[in-house]
Amino acid sequence: MFTEKNETTVTLKQVAEAAGVSLATVSYCLNDSGSVGQQTRQRVKAIAEKLGYRPNLAAKAMRTGRTKALGFVVPDLTNPFFPQLTQSVMAAASAAGYDVFLTDTFGAKDAESRSIAALIRRGIDGLVWFPIDDAATPDIRLGRTPTVVIDRALDGLDSIVADCQAGGRLAAAALLEAGHRRIGMLSGPGDTQSARQRAAGARELIRGDAQLVWELEVAYSMDLDASVVETLARADVTAVIAGADVVAIGVMKELTRMGRRVPQDISVVGFDNIPWSELCSPGLTTIDMPVSDMGFEAVQAIVRRIGAPAEPRRRTVFDVSLMKRGSIAPPRTG
């Protein structure tokens, strides 16, 4: 017979006393280890739960050298791409028995460096990192903390990437197949490898069969610079490729303000297949990134790296596909 304790902190010793077993037995039961009968294991767990026992994670970390915590650093949670990725990472981490400390760096390099340093000081077991650009933080390059990078291929680090160059080709091919021969492109930031690959893939096809009338580098944002708005107003292209869906949605919004219809007057294709892309009117044709799969694999990769720090570095590449919706149509004639 035992009574429920009201203390704010219940110790392992109190659980052992209430269950009438040794401290070692309680430890075995709560950690699913050791040679303990199933009935005893279930009874001890039930008593621990009744008493409100919570493991001392700090003490456990001191004993094992592991905190069972991961850091996850992203550049911009206002972009719908990243909440979707974050959910995948957190779900996969939870399934693997890890907590996640999430940090949004707001696209600022100094904030990114500070965030990574703070997470390392907190003793995370590993870092999942979506960098702002291709430049790696020096502390990470030294390899002191197991790290997996998403969307970048940085020397000395495991990476999870999509075949962005193939995605650029698919976007261009969709427009060429619809008959477009005068195309504009709003490529993403030039300091990110994935943006350069998307643009390179599109150029590869366009310059063979059509004309790339103009190309501008833009930030991944729905808010378009004045130079972009002025370029769209020239109406010298029949289609636009955007380096990300948020840019494509901004383009569609601006074209509507100008009184131009998508796709009747101009076609638009995006990249990422964020949830908002199918809510547009018309729905946005885009390149589907397997975001959830990439987040899941990032967690699997960091768990492997934590368990085997000396293994050769891996680069996992995911295929992409075209998601056809209503924002592409043949160009108007006459």
C-alpha positions, 0 to 999 in steps of 0.5 A: 500500500502506498500514498500519493506524495505532494512534494514538488520533486519526487526522488528515485529513492521514494519510488523504490521505498513505495514499491518495496524494491531497490534503487537499481530495480527502479532504474531498470524498470524506468529505463526499460533495461536490466533483468526485471520481470514484466509484472514488476516493471509495470508495477514500478512504472505505475507507482512512479506515475502515481507519485508524480516522479519525473526524471532529473534530466540534468543528472542523467546528462551528467552520467551519460554525457547525453541530454537527449536534446537537439537544436534546430535552427531555421532562417525565417518562420514567416515563410510557410516552408519552414513551419512545415519542415519544423513539424516534420523535424519535431515529430521525427525527433519525438519519435526518436526520444529527443526534445528539440530547441527551435531557433528562428534567426530572422535571416540575420547572420549574427543571430544565426551565429549567436543561436548556434553558440547558445545551443551548443552551450546548453549541451545539445547532443546534435544540431539540425541546421538550415543555414541562411546562406552557404557560409558555415559558422566556424564553430560548426566547421570544427565539428565539435557538435554533430551537425546535419545541414538541410538545403546546403552541401557544406564540406565536412557536414552531413547534408539533406538536399533536394535536386534543385537543378532538376526542379529548375528544369521541370519548371522551365519545361512546363512553360516551354511545353505550354508554348512560352518563348519569352520568359522572365525569371526571379531567381532566389538569393545568389549566396545560396547554392539551392537558389543558384541550382534552381536558376541554372536548371531553368536557364539550361532549358530556356536558352536552348528553345526560348529567350530568357528576357530578364533575370533578377535576384530577389529575396524569398519574400512576397514583398517585391522590390520596386525594380521587380514591380517595374520589370513586371510592368514592362509586359515583355514576357509571357511567363515568369519563373519564381525561385520560391512560392512566396515570390510567385505569390507576390508576383501574382498579387502584383500582376492582379493589381496591374490588371493582368490575369494569371494565366490568361495574360501571363503564366507563373510557376513557383518552387517549394509547393508550400501549403499556400500554393494551392490556396491561390486563385488560380492554384500555383503550378510549382515544384514539389519539395518533399519537405516532410521526408527531408525533415524526417531524414535530417533527424535520422541522420543526426541520430546516426551521427550522434551514435557514430561520430567517426562514420563517413559524411553522407549527402542525401539527395531527394527527387522533386516533381512538378505539381500542375495547377492553374497558373500556366496556360498557352501564351495569348496570340495576336 
